[in-house]
Amino acid sequence: MPTSWSDSIEKAPTGDGIGATSRASRSSYVPPHLRNRPPTSDPPSAPVSYAGTTLGNDPHGHGGLSVGEIHSVGPRKDRSGAGGSRGVGGGSGWNNRSGGWDRGREREANPFQDDADTEPPFGEQENTGINFDAYDDIPVETSGKNVPPPVNTFAEIDLGEALNLNIKRCKYVKPTPVQRYAIPISLTGRDLMACAQTGSGKTAAFCFPIISGIMKSSQSGPRPQRMPRMAFPSALILSPTRELSMQIHEEAKKFAYQTGVKVVVAYGGAPINLQLRELERGVDILVATPGRLVDLLERARVSLQMIRYLALDEADRMLDMGFEPQIRRIVQQMDMPPPGVRQTLLFSATFPKEIQRLAADFLSNYVFLAVGRVGSSTDLIVQRVEYVLETDKRSHLMDLLHAQIANGVQAKQALTLVFVETKKGADSLEHWLCINGFPATSIHGDRTQQEREYALRSFKSGKTPILVATDVAARGLDIPHVAHVVNFDLPNDIDDYVHRIGRTGRAGKSGLATAFFNENNSSLARPLADLMQESNQEVPAWLSRFAARSSFGRSSRRGGGSGGRFGGRDFRKDNSFNRGGGMDFYGGGNNVNSGYNAPGGYGGGYGPTVTSAWD
Ligand SMILES: Nc1ncnc2c1ncn2[C@@H]1O[C@H](COP(=O)(O)OP(=O)(O)OP(=O)(O)O)[C@@H](O)[C@H]1O
């Protein structure tokens, strides 16, 4: 019954929390540890030397810093020291307690657009309304050796004053569960594989420790002088789509405002020359899509030899069949320091075991963290599945949209995101919606980058409150006011479904997801029914019948032998994945909180994601 969906949508929020940013240009790179010094008569481009450290130029080595040197100067030296120390305002060793990279030079653009450097009102921000109670009883599991304990407040974490101020500016009153665990773990220098539900604050969970670590280090890198045009970032954050990279960049710039840490983004489809110029001005944190990064590496315009932090957002996607070769090339075949020297942070809402196994190649002595069950959706999203024949999908969608209007939901307060399988399908549905009087736009890999960005802006602003999208918009995008996600075409993989519906119900807010199901989706019946049950949703009887029938065919990779229950599981605990040979592959403790007692884990194999619509 398509007339009441908006009843289940909580009153819509009022702002996006992401400030628009204008970019200041800079004339030269200044490493963070020198950025807060009062202006001197030194020319801005004067060569900078590390305190007692020589940098080399070996493109295949580690920049002349021995492993031990890097190890001792990076965050890992803090394993039992400052990184683990707690207290408001931080302990000793901060190099950027006041001011940013622009000190004495050009002014750093204010991403909060408040122009006062004191604590601003942030009227546009809306994070105060977040319902954290929704996360209070969430089950959390950590495993690995000597897992650092979680914190309850940001004040307990030694992040540094400038970053703490930005956290306040963002109106983040307390850390979300994934942040409570992931930030202290990362601050001690440990590698981390973290799995937490969509919209639960993973971006900040990996950005805060990276920014804080770079602020704290006096070793952040000036480029070796023999390579004046090459950029030497200290941190690399990879994500699968251009729009997600742009979003992470915007977020990271807010968090890094006036910390002295410079964040640059590089992604395909945009003019490379602009990105090259930006890189030449200096970079501490490079946010990138893999394709564009490979291009920059091949042009010898970026070196990874100074990387101390590697973060993969949507890590399971980054390591699946589509991206894995590129990621291996970047991480293993260029000049990036190996695991154990760099710190590696992997984040996603879904982490199939096969991918966990692959990911272990990139990690060293890591902590596994699962907040909620791996791959589960949040209970904040009301999920509906309706049986709709292919030929009836358009009229059914129109019924849903008419119902929305009939319920008086303002367009700006209730954006609708419609997922389809193919790029052609997206174009044609967008066209059909428009000629039928529904303001719609679309985003997919055949549109130019300009068109994609325009479409996203138009959707976010409510100008076109319906966005038809392929999976290019399925992961990571944090768009306020998405009240309804419609799976016009269901994906083939349940994890893709989890990410798609996760575009609503974010940061403690509720949302609605409607899926059109028919015989073509039989293989998804069982995992979908399991997932819905897991998230306390009503499973239609007809879907359960489909699920029972389809169990004889392709098996659910969730249910396995555990009676349909699935959970956040570190694959190292599964004997079949244990590599044996006396290696203490798992070798760690296991902590379960909040009654996290579901047995099992993934039972089935990991099928490669269908990527027809992916960019
Ligand atoms: N501690 C916090 N307090 C309030 N809001 C927060 C906090 N941390 C993050 N947020 C907000 O929550 C929203 C979701 O965060 P984010 O995009 O990082 O989620 P995510 O877990 O990465 O989601 P996805 O799995 O879809 O990528 C953002 O709007 C962010 O600003």
The ligand as an SDF file (V2000), in Angstrom:
LIG
                    3D

 31 33  0  0  0  0  0  0  0  0999 V2000
   30.0760   12.5640   16.8990 N   0  0  0  0  0  0  0  0  0  0  0  0
   29.1620   13.0230   16.0520 C   0  0  0  0  0  0  0  0  0  0  0  0
   28.1470   13.7970   16.4900 N   0  0  0  0  0  0  0  0  0  0  0  0
   27.2110   14.2520   15.6420 C   0  0  0  0  0  0  0  0  0  0  0  0
   27.1900   13.9840   14.3120 N   0  0  0  0  0  0  0  0  0  0  0  0
   28.1510   13.2280   13.8290 C   0  0  0  0  0  0  0  0  0  0  0  0
   29.2050   12.7060   14.6480 C   0  0  0  0  0  0  0  0  0  0  0  0
   30.0390   11.9870   13.8750 N   0  0  0  0  0  0  0  0  0  0  0  0
   29.5480   12.0600   12.6190 C   0  0  0  0  0  0  0  0  0  0  0  0
   28.4180   12.8060   12.5800 N   0  0  0  0  0  0  0  0  0  0  0  0
   27.5910   13.0930   11.3950 C   0  0  0  0  0  0  0  0  0  0  0  0
   26.9750   11.8740   11.0170 O   0  0  0  0  0  0  0  0  0  0  0  0
   26.7670   11.8620    9.6120 C   0  0  0  0  0  0  0  0  0  0  0  0
   27.2200   10.5230    9.0450 C   0  0  0  0  0  0  0  0  0  0  0  0
   28.6130   10.3990    9.1620 O   0  0  0  0  0  0  0  0  0  0  0  0
   29.4920    9.6430    8.0590 P   0  0  0  0  0  0  0  0  0  0  0  0
   29.1670   10.1560    6.6940 O   0  0  0  0  0  0  0  0  0  0  0  0
   30.8940    9.6920    8.5070 O   0  0  0  0  0  0  0  0  0  0  0  0
   28.9030    8.1730    8.1850 O   0  0  0  0  0  0  0  0  0  0  0  0
   29.5150    6.7930    7.6840 P   0  0  0  0  0  0  0  0  0  0  0  0
   29.5080    5.8710    8.8470 O   0  0  0  0  0  0  0  0  0  0  0  0
   30.8210    7.0240    7.0080 O   0  0  0  0  0  0  0  0  0  0  0  0
   28.4170    6.3400    6.6310 O   0  0  0  0  0  0  0  0  0  0  0  0
   28.5630    5.4130    5.3220 P   0  0  0  0  0  0  0  0  0  0  0  0
   28.7180    3.9920    5.8010 O   0  0  0  0  0  0  0  0  0  0  0  0
   27.2850    5.6280    4.5910 O   0  0  0  0  0  0  0  0  0  0  0  0
   29.7640    5.8830    4.5790 O   0  0  0  0  0  0  0  0  0  0  0  0
   27.5030   13.0340    9.0390 C   0  0  0  0  0  0  0  0  0  0  0  0
   26.5770   14.0290    8.7080 O   0  0  0  0  0  0  0  0  0  0  0  0
   28.3910   13.5000   10.1770 C   0  0  0  0  0  0  0  0  0  0  0  0
   28.6140   14.8900   10.1580 O   0  0  0  0  0  0  0  0  0  0  0  0
  1  2  1  0
  2  3  1  0
  2  7  2  0
  3  4  2  0
  4  5  1  0
  5  6  2  0
  6  7  1  0
  6 10  1  0
  7  8  1  0
  8  9  2  0
  9 10  1  0
 10 11  1  0
 11 12  1  0
 11 30  1  0
 12 13  1  0
 13 14  1  0
 13 28  1  0
 14 15  1  0
 15 16  1  0
 16 17  2  0
 16 18  1  0
 16 19  1  0
 19 20  1  0
 20 21  2  0
 20 22  1  0
 20 23  1  0
 23 24  1  0
 24 25  2  0
 24 26  1  0
 24 27  1  0
 28 29  1  0
 28 30  1  0
 30 31  1  0
M  END
$$$$
